[in-house]
Amino acid sequence: MNIEFYKYQGTGNDFVMIDNRAKKFPKENIAIISKLCDRHFGVGADGVILIENDDTFDFKMIYFNADGSQTFCGNGGRCAVAFAKQLNMIASKTNFIAVDGQHLAEIKDGIVSLKMIDVDEIEVKENAVFAYTGTQHHVELVDDLDTFPVFEKGKEIRYSYSNPGSNVNFVQQINNSTFRVRTYEKGVENETLACGTGVTAVAIAMHKTNKTSDNLIYLPVEGGNLEVSFTEKNGAYTNVFLKGPATFVFKGIFTV
């Protein structure tokens, strides 16, 4: 079987994108998904994204982590918007559906602004914050992100949460509105160069714990720069937008 794919990346978070409007991709076959993501024996990616038709929305986004598990991915959502535009399914604005619900988005000059889900349940712990921003996220401040053992500590914390576990974000504050982030992602089981739902959780967590009073947060990640904006009222966060680049890398055929 030949699988036509497109490779996209959003601040280094990279994805194998597949036009599945004809419903030919065997999405129940986890082995194929993992093989596509394999950086040594496959295309190489943090996840696989399928774009399908939907009766109500412009398109449906289905996201698989490298291990075949399904969730929502913020940077993947931004890349899905860019891919849908390349397929001429949308113009500059869109309303699509994903596993966590509907998302509005706009693309202009390769920059995608994606509306995330509202967040109103935030658990503030002694040394961390936990929030669901489309998937589970642990947020923890550290002093020196350059030398911090992200993989080792991230893996430890990831499995300290009950199934399905949690992504883990380590954060260093740069100034009142800027927070550098490194993320260990479940499903990838490694540090990734960026995580869209992760930086969203970081922005909200930093505001919730009074580390910032701003509602536009700048978030340098290992693969570039992202922005998160929101409206907060009575502890609830609405109008949450994740903004950053979504870039086409190449197109190919994968034979299985």
NURO-290033 format. One record per residue (C-alpha): x, y, z; residue in one letter. Coordinates in steps of 0.001 Angstrom, whole numbers, padded with zeros to 6 digits, always signed. Example, Ala and Ser with C-alpha at 12.3 -4.5 7.8 and 13.67 -1.06 7.14 Angstrom:
% NURO-290033
+012300-004500+007800A+013670-001060+007140S
This chain:
% NURO-290033
+000000+000000+000000M+001270+003464-000928N+000460+006328+001442I+000767+009876+000135E+001797+012201+002940F+002778+015794+003589Y+005303+016773+006245K+004573+019912+008300Y+006173+021465+011354Q+005108+024119+013834G+008069+025504+015824T+009795+022131+015445G+006772+020059+016488N+006560+017927+013331D+003764+015900+011804F+002945+013482+009018V-000204+014909+007421M-002546+012693+005419I-005532+013667+003275D-008006+011002+004382N-011147+012394+002766R-011441+009134+000802A-011215+007179+004106K-008491+004857+002788K-005948+005220+005594F-006091+002254+008050P-006303+004401+011184K-006971+001392+013417E-003483+000090+012515N-001280+001535+015260I+001804-000185+013832A+001587+001891+010633I+001192+005101+012627I+004230+004287+014763S+006235+003314+011691K+005447+006600+009952L+006639+008489+013035C+009833+006455+013454D+012794+008802+012883R+015123+005983+011829H+012917+003635+009805F+009993+005869+008815G+009257+009446+007807V+009903+010761+011305G+007413+012852+013282A+005923+013587+016692D+002514+012496+015393G+000231+011669+012477V-002685+013913+011490I-005572+012863+009283L-007801+015418+007584I-011310+014199+006801E-014577+015681+005572N-017263+016599+008094D-020961+017323+007553D-021015+020282+009963T-017498+021707+010011F-014943+022663+007355D-012962+019532+008174F-012250+016977+010864K-008792+016655+012394M-007743+013293+013848I-004450+013300+015749Y-002336+010298+016735F+000720+010460+018968N+003741+008494+017800A+002582+005542+019934D-000850+005522+018251G-002771+007095+021129S-005298+009802+020237Q-005517+013254+021766T-005571+016897+020678F-002410+018741+019665C-002221+022540+019486G+000681+022813+017069N-000817+019923+015145G-004070+021860+014949G-002253+024852+013524R-000531+022629+010959C-003881+021024+010127A-005228+024483+009257V-002259+025149+006963A-002689+021718+005370F-006427+022249+004815A-005591+025512+003094K-003050+023735+000874Q-005775+021231-000038L-008101+024159-000925N-010594+023074+001732M-010529+026506+003390I-009533+030092+002619A-008073+032139+005474S-010588+031350+008230K-011958+028010+009369T-014115+026205+011900N-013047+022582+012333F-013719+019718+014704I-011221+017661+016720A-011352+015180+019577V-011723+017946+022189D-014422+019866+020297G-014633+022636+017715Q-011869+025119+016948H-011850+028425+015131L-008652+029444+013363A-007198+031957+010940E-004096+031679+008758I-002215+034652+007345K+001284+034661+005839D+002058+031248+007310G+001049+032261+010843I-001916+030407+012338V-003998+031710+015233S-005952+028817+016733L-008730+029089+019298K-008247+026553+022059M-010869+025162+024434I-011974+027151+027477D-010124+026253+030684V-011859+026589+034052D-010570+023634+036068E-007023+024364+037193I-005358+022489+040029E-002743+024555+041851V-000334+022321+043770K+002538+023169+046094E+005182+023291+043350N+003166+022831+040168A-000075+023459+038316V-002210+020912+036462F-004614+021883+033677A-006430+020272+030754Y-005979+022290+027550T-007070+019636+025060G-004832+017122+026800T-003331+016801+030290Q-000517+019143+031368H+001711+019467+034422H+003449+022873+034677V+006468+023436+036928E+008790+026417+037358L+012559+025784+037413V+015579+028056+037844D+017851+026972+034972D+016095+025417+031992L+019350+024885+030070D+020733+022383+032554T+017469+020942+033867F+017053+017150+033225P+013858+017497+031205V+013760+013909+029952F+014494+012206+033256E+012220+014384+035428K+009566+014624+032745G+009303+010856+032424K+009106+010474+036195E+006314+013039+036581I+004469+011868+033455R+003884+008443+035025Y+003028+009836+038472S-000394+010766+037107Y-003087+008136+036662S-003858+006817+033177N-003388+008343+030594P-000717+010310+032487G+000301+013874+031761S+002548+015946+029555N+005136+017779+031627V+006229+021390+031061N+009248+022936+032748F+009213+026727+032749V+011713+029518+033315Q+010384+033052+033711Q+012204+035612+031549I+010107+038679+032384N+006509+039543+033281N+005127+038406+029928S+007749+035913+028677T+008212+032315+029816F+010603+029847+028228R+009253+026298+028042V+010593+022784+027526R+008124+019891+027349T+008183+016128+027821Y+005259+014705+025824E+003379+011537+026652K+002710+009446+023576G+006013+010617+022131V+007761+009689+025398E+010470+012240+024884N+011141+015949+024915E+009755+017656+021820T+010874+020969+020326L+007482+022527+021071A+004041+021722+022442C+001056+023937+021667G-001301+022630+024333T+001701+022779+026680G+002493+026456+026216V-001237+027163+026518T-001238+025431+029890A+001907+027345+030886V+000409+030740+030000A-002743+030014+031988I-000815+028528+034922A+001502+031530+035161M-001475+033891+035183H-003384+031736+037661K-000458+031754+040113T+000159+035516+039701N+003515+035150+037990K+002103+037508+035345T-000773+039949+035087S-000689+040043+031284D-003171+038286+029029N-000772+038062+026071L+002084+035704+026911I+005231+035107+024842Y+006594+031574+025004L+010016+030744+023532P+010349+026995+022956V+013237+024918+021649E+011906+025166+018069G+010914+028829+017917G+008399+031229+019437N+004717+030909+020273L+002130+033286+021739E-000933+032636+023876V-003650+035166+024623S-006802+034795+026702F-009591+036455+028640T-009861+035659+032349E-012950+036163+034506K-013573+034657+037936N-010827+032088+037424G-012140+030886+034063A-010101+031333+030886Y-011944+031932+027609T-011027+033257+024154N-007786+031304+024455V-005696+031612+021291F-002449+029864+020356L-000482+031684+017661K+002628+030734+015706G+004028+029495+012384P+002914+026357+010541A+005313+025334+007790T+005119+022840+004910F+008348+020832+004682V+007944+018233+001925F+005598+015735+000270K+006217+012053-000387G+004984+008496-000779I+005422+005933+001996F+005095+002258+001025T+003937-000304+003577V
